[in-house]
Amino acid sequence: LANDFSILNSLWFALGAFMQQGCDISPRSISGRIVGSVWWFFTLILISSYTANLAAFLTVERMVAPINSPEDLASQTEVQYGTLYHGATWDFFRRSQITLYSKMWEFMNSRKHVFVRTYDEGIRRVRTSKGKYALLIESPKNDYINEREPCDTMKVGRNLDAKGFGIATPLGSPLRDEINLAVLSLIENGELTKLKNRWWYDRTECKHGDKQDTSRSELSLSNVAGIFYILVSGLLLAMAVALLEFCYKSHVEASRAKIPLSDAFRVKARLTVGGGREFDNGRYYTPANQINYLDDEEYHTNTHTQV
């Protein structure tokens, strides 16, 4: 029975195990079996993790909401959408001359039930519609609601329009210029941004880690670090066992063949690197040219010694 675990055959064994195709040779020593078992376990977990992650990735890709822009919203009828009745957004769509927004207004105006009377009614409708209703509201309100519990809403797509809020003063009031300069100063020094972050995001009630886009999730090294630890530990254990086996068998063969221990080490090392023929009793036939003896008779006697 041949058990030739040379370097090339060892690489072939590792590749066959990794590709789950098996190999025509198998380890027989304890250390070899430890290495083989750990490597099989490593490849099993690694490939299984990759396959499961790939399946989840493809499944989530199919489950991602198809609405990512106003164009997507206007090109379908499955997801209904509406605005606050007689609100600023309602008036924006009603007056818009842009083809896309006019089309959206025609859709909403032909289905009066999509309009809501209050923001609370619209938000409640979004949460209970299971993805079949979208509420078009001002971005500050949208951003604020998305940071409040139960954290089950999100903003989709870009802003449709940009408008500013003004502070009314009497005609000719000297306060107008002072307020304008004060507001410009707040914008330039970033105070308005700080205030928005303070009241919108810093006091959020939602954990943003739970809102990550799962359609872009990936299998990182930290997710599979455990199997690498097992692999390294198994290799270290196998190396220690292999060293003990090497020393023990070399000592036994040196005692049996009555040769120096260094010669037994050398022959054993050559057999390990170059391979040999192994029989059921676990011993190798040592080629005659791998042992050098000074005495010809002793050399002849040990030509077929099993090591």
C-alpha positions as CSV (number, residue, x, y, z in Angstrom):
1,L,0.0,0.0,0.0
2,A,1.6,3.3,-1.1
3,N,1.4,6.2,1.2
4,D,3.5,8.8,-0.5
5,F,3.0,12.1,1.2
6,S,5.6,14.2,-0.6
7,I,5.4,18.0,-0.8
8,L,3.6,17.9,-4.1
9,N,1.2,15.2,-3.0
10,S,0.5,17.1,0.2
11,L,-0.4,20.2,-1.9
12,W,-2.6,18.0,-4.0
13,F,-4.3,16.6,-0.9
14,A,-4.9,20.1,0.4
15,L,-6.3,21.3,-2.9
16,G,-8.6,18.3,-3.3
17,A,-10.0,18.8,0.2
18,F,-10.5,22.5,-0.4
19,M,-12.4,21.8,-3.6
20,Q,-14.4,19.0,-1.8
21,Q,-13.2,16.5,-4.4
22,G,-11.2,14.2,-2.1
23,C,-7.8,12.7,-3.0
24,D,-6.4,9.2,-3.8
25,I,-4.1,9.3,-0.7
26,S,-4.9,9.7,2.9
27,P,-2.8,10.4,6.0
28,R,-2.1,7.5,8.3
29,S,-0.1,9.0,11.1
30,I,-1.7,10.7,14.1
31,S,-0.2,14.1,13.2
32,G,-1.3,13.8,9.6
33,R,-4.8,12.9,10.6
34,I,-4.9,15.9,12.9
35,V,-3.8,18.2,10.1
36,G,-6.3,16.6,7.7
37,S,-9.2,16.8,10.1
38,V,-8.5,20.5,10.9
39,W,-8.1,21.3,7.2
40,W,-11.4,19.5,6.4
41,F,-13.2,21.4,9.1
42,F,-11.7,24.7,8.0
43,T,-12.7,24.2,4.3
44,L,-16.2,23.0,5.4
45,I,-16.9,26.1,7.5
46,L,-15.3,28.5,5.0
47,I,-17.2,27.3,2.0
48,S,-20.5,26.9,3.9
49,S,-20.2,30.5,5.2
50,Y,-19.5,31.8,1.8
51,T,-22.4,29.9,0.3
52,A,-24.8,31.1,3.0
53,N,-23.6,34.7,2.6
54,L,-24.0,34.5,-1.1
55,A,-27.5,33.1,-0.9
56,A,-28.5,35.8,1.6
57,F,-26.9,38.5,-0.6
58,L,-28.9,37.4,-3.6
59,T,-32.1,37.0,-1.6
60,V,-31.8,40.5,-0.1
61,E,-31.1,41.9,-3.6
62,R,-34.4,40.6,-4.7
63,M,-36.2,42.0,-1.6
64,V,-34.8,45.5,-1.9
65,A,-37.5,48.1,-2.4
66,P,-37.8,49.0,-6.1
67,I,-38.4,52.7,-5.3
68,N,-35.1,54.7,-5.2
69,S,-36.1,57.9,-7.0
70,P,-39.2,60.0,-8.1
71,E,-38.8,58.4,-11.5
72,D,-39.3,54.9,-10.0
73,L,-42.3,56.1,-8.0
74,A,-44.0,57.6,-11.1
75,S,-43.4,54.6,-13.3
76,Q,-45.4,52.2,-11.2
77,T,-48.8,51.9,-9.5
78,E,-48.3,49.2,-7.0
79,V,-46.9,51.6,-4.3
80,Q,-49.3,54.5,-3.8
81,Y,-48.1,57.9,-2.7
82,G,-49.6,61.0,-1.4
83,T,-49.0,64.3,0.4
84,L,-50.5,66.4,3.2
85,Y,-53.8,67.8,1.8
86,H,-53.4,71.5,1.0
87,G,-49.8,71.5,2.4
88,A,-46.7,73.0,0.8
89,T,-45.8,69.7,-0.9
90,W,-49.4,69.3,-2.2
91,D,-49.2,72.9,-3.6
92,F,-45.8,72.2,-5.2
93,F,-47.0,69.2,-7.2
94,R,-50.3,71.0,-8.1
95,R,-48.4,74.0,-9.6
96,S,-45.4,72.2,-11.1
97,Q,-44.8,72.4,-14.8
98,I,-42.2,69.6,-14.8
99,T,-43.4,66.6,-16.7
100,L,-42.4,64.1,-14.1
101,Y,-44.1,66.0,-11.2
102,S,-47.2,66.7,-13.3
103,K,-47.5,63.0,-13.9
104,M,-47.2,62.3,-10.2
105,W,-49.8,65.0,-9.5
106,E,-52.3,63.4,-11.9
107,F,-51.8,60.1,-10.2
108,M,-52.5,61.5,-6.8
109,N,-55.3,63.7,-7.9
110,S,-57.1,60.8,-9.5
111,R,-56.9,58.9,-6.2
112,K,-58.1,61.3,-3.5
113,H,-57.7,58.7,-0.8
114,V,-53.8,59.0,-1.0
115,F,-54.0,62.5,0.6
116,V,-53.8,62.8,4.4
117,R,-55.1,65.5,6.7
118,T,-52.3,65.4,9.2
119,Y,-48.6,64.3,9.3
120,D,-49.4,61.8,12.1
121,E,-52.1,60.2,9.9
122,G,-49.7,60.0,6.9
123,I,-46.8,58.5,9.0
124,R,-49.2,56.0,10.6
125,R,-50.4,55.0,7.1
126,V,-46.8,54.5,5.9
127,R,-46.0,52.2,8.9
128,T,-49.2,50.1,8.5
129,S,-49.1,49.8,4.7
130,K,-46.2,47.3,4.7
131,G,-44.3,49.2,2.0
132,K,-47.4,49.9,-0.2
133,Y,-47.7,53.6,0.6
134,A,-45.1,56.5,0.5
135,L,-45.7,59.9,2.0
136,L,-44.2,62.9,0.3
137,I,-43.3,65.5,2.9
138,E,-40.7,68.2,3.6
139,S,-37.2,66.9,4.2
140,P,-36.8,68.4,7.8
141,K,-39.9,66.6,8.9
142,N,-38.8,63.5,7.1
143,D,-35.4,63.5,8.6
144,Y,-36.8,64.1,12.1
145,I,-39.4,61.3,11.9
146,N,-36.7,58.8,10.6
147,E,-34.8,59.4,13.9
148,R,-37.7,58.6,16.1
149,E,-38.9,55.3,17.4
150,P,-40.0,52.7,16.2
151,C,-37.3,53.5,13.6
152,D,-39.2,51.7,10.8
153,T,-39.3,54.6,8.2
154,M,-36.6,55.9,5.9
155,K,-36.0,58.6,3.3
156,V,-35.8,57.4,-0.3
157,G,-34.3,59.3,-3.2
158,R,-33.2,62.9,-3.5
159,N,-35.0,66.1,-2.5
160,L,-37.6,67.2,-5.1
161,D,-37.4,70.9,-4.5
162,A,-35.6,73.4,-2.3
163,K,-37.3,76.2,-0.4
164,G,-36.3,78.4,2.4
165,F,-38.2,79.6,5.5
166,G,-38.5,83.3,6.1
167,I,-39.2,85.5,9.0
168,A,-41.9,88.1,8.3
169,T,-41.3,91.7,9.4
170,P,-43.4,94.9,8.8
171,L,-42.7,96.7,5.6
172,G,-39.7,99.0,6.0
173,S,-38.8,97.5,9.4
174,P,-35.1,98.0,10.4
175,L,-35.2,94.4,11.8
176,R,-35.1,93.0,8.3
177,D,-31.5,93.7,7.6
178,E,-30.4,92.7,11.1
179,I,-32.2,89.4,10.8
180,N,-30.8,88.7,7.3
181,L,-27.3,89.4,8.5
182,A,-27.8,87.2,11.6
183,V,-29.1,84.3,9.5
184,L,-26.3,84.6,7.0
185,S,-23.8,84.6,9.9
186,L,-25.4,81.5,11.4
187,I,-25.1,79.7,8.0
188,E,-21.5,80.7,7.4
189,N,-20.2,79.7,10.8
190,G,-22.1,76.4,10.7
191,E,-24.4,77.1,13.6
192,L,-27.5,76.0,11.7
193,T,-25.8,72.7,10.9
194,K,-24.8,72.2,14.5
195,L,-28.3,72.9,15.7
196,K,-29.8,70.5,13.2
197,N,-27.4,67.8,14.2
198,R,-28.1,68.5,17.9
199,W,-31.9,68.2,17.6
200,W,-32.2,65.7,14.7
201,Y,-29.3,63.3,14.9
202,D,-27.5,63.6,18.3
203,R,-30.7,62.9,20.1
204,T,-31.7,60.1,17.8
205,E,-33.8,57.2,19.2
206,C,-32.6,54.8,16.5
207,K,-29.5,52.7,16.4
208,H,-27.9,53.4,13.0
209,G,-26.1,50.1,13.1
210,D,-29.4,48.3,12.6
211,K,-30.2,50.4,9.5
212,Q,-27.2,49.3,7.4
213,D,-28.0,48.5,3.8
214,T,-28.1,44.7,4.0
215,S,-28.0,44.4,0.3
216,R,-24.4,45.5,0.4
217,S,-23.4,43.3,3.3
218,E,-20.2,41.2,2.9
219,L,-18.4,38.4,4.7
220,S,-15.5,40.2,6.4
221,L,-12.4,38.6,7.9
222,S,-13.8,39.2,11.4
223,N,-16.8,37.0,10.6
224,V,-14.6,34.0,9.9
225,A,-11.7,34.7,12.2
226,G,-12.7,31.8,14.4
227,I,-12.0,29.1,11.9
228,F,-8.6,30.6,11.1
229,Y,-7.8,30.4,14.9
230,I,-8.9,26.7,14.8
231,L,-6.7,26.1,11.7
232,V,-3.6,27.6,13.2
233,S,-4.2,25.8,16.5
234,G,-4.7,22.5,14.7
235,L,-1.5,23.0,12.7
236,L,0.5,23.8,15.8
237,L,-0.8,20.7,17.6
238,A,-0.1,18.6,14.5
239,M,3.4,19.9,14.3
240,A,4.0,19.1,18.0
241,V,2.6,15.6,17.5
242,A,4.6,15.1,14.3
243,L,7.8,16.1,16.1
244,L,7.1,13.6,18.9
245,E,6.3,10.9,16.4
246,F,9.4,11.6,14.4
247,C,11.6,11.4,17.5
248,Y,9.9,8.3,18.9
249,K,10.0,6.3,15.7
250,S,13.6,7.4,14.9
251,H,14.6,6.3,18.4
252,V,12.8,2.9,18.0
253,E,14.4,2.3,14.6
254,A,17.8,3.4,15.8
255,S,17.6,0.9,18.7
256,R,16.3,-1.9,16.6
257,A,18.7,-1.4,13.7
258,K,21.6,-0.6,16.1
259,I,22.5,2.6,14.2
260,P,23.3,6.0,15.5
261,L,20.3,8.2,16.3
262,S,21.5,10.9,14.0
263,D,21.5,8.5,11.1
264,A,18.0,7.4,11.9
265,F,16.9,11.1,12.0
266,R,18.6,11.7,8.7
267,V,16.9,8.7,7.0
268,K,13.6,9.6,8.5
269,A,13.8,13.1,7.3
270,R,14.6,12.0,3.8
271,L,11.6,9.7,3.8
272,T,9.4,12.5,5.1
273,V,10.5,14.8,2.3
274,G,10.8,12.4,-0.5
275,G,8.2,9.9,0.4
276,G,8.4,6.1,0.7
277,R,6.4,2.9,0.7
278,E,4.3,2.2,3.8
279,F,2.8,-1.1,4.8
280,D,0.0,-2.1,7.1
281,N,2.3,-2.2,10.1
282,G,3.1,1.5,9.6
283,R,6.8,1.0,8.7
284,Y,8.7,2.1,5.7
285,Y,11.1,0.2,3.5
286,T,14.2,2.3,3.5
287,P,16.0,2.5,0.1
288,A,19.5,1.2,0.3
289,N,21.2,4.4,-0.8
290,Q,19.7,6.4,2.1
291,I,21.9,4.7,4.8
292,N,25.6,4.9,4.7
293,Y,27.5,2.3,6.7
294,L,31.2,1.8,6.9
295,D,30.9,-1.9,7.2
296,D,29.8,-3.6,4.0
297,E,28.4,-6.6,5.9
298,E,26.3,-4.3,8.2
299,Y,25.3,-2.3,5.1
300,H,24.1,-5.5,3.4
301,T,22.2,-6.6,6.5
302,N,20.3,-3.4,6.8
303,T,19.5,-2.8,3.2
304,H,15.9,-3.9,3.6
305,T,15.5,-2.8,7.2
306,Q,12.0,-1.4,7.9
307,V,12.1,2.1,9.4
